[in-house]
């Protein structure tokens, strides 16, 4: 299921190298967040 332009991304939590866990909701309404997925990183293909 693809997202639509302008649709809010669902909240998620990821580990940070410096500050423990960070979540997308921490930045909602405060900063712009860019999500980038690199499907073929670290693969032979």
N, C-alpha and C positions, 0 to 999 in steps of 0.2 A: 504494500500500500504506500503510494508516494504521497509526500506532503504537498501542500499547495502554497503558492507564494503568499506571504503574509500570515500564514498559519503559525501559531506558537508551537515550538518544539516541546515534547514532553520532558518533564524534569528527570534528571539522572544524576548520579554521583560517581565521581572518578577519584582515584588516588592522586595526590599531588606530590611532587618531589620535595616540596618545602613545607606545606601547610596542612598536612593530613589530608582528609577528603575535602573536595570542593564539589558543589552542585550548581547546576545551571540556574536554579532559582535564586541563588545568592546574588546574581548579576541582573536579574530581571528588573527592568525599569531604571537601571543605573548605568549600564555600559552596553556597548554593542558586542555580541559574541559571534564568532565565525566558527562553524563546525566544518571540519574537513576530514573526509574519510579517504584513506589511501589503501585500497583493496589489495593491490599487488605488492605493497612494501614487504620486504623481507621474505620474498618467495622467489623461486627460480623462474617463474613465468613472467 
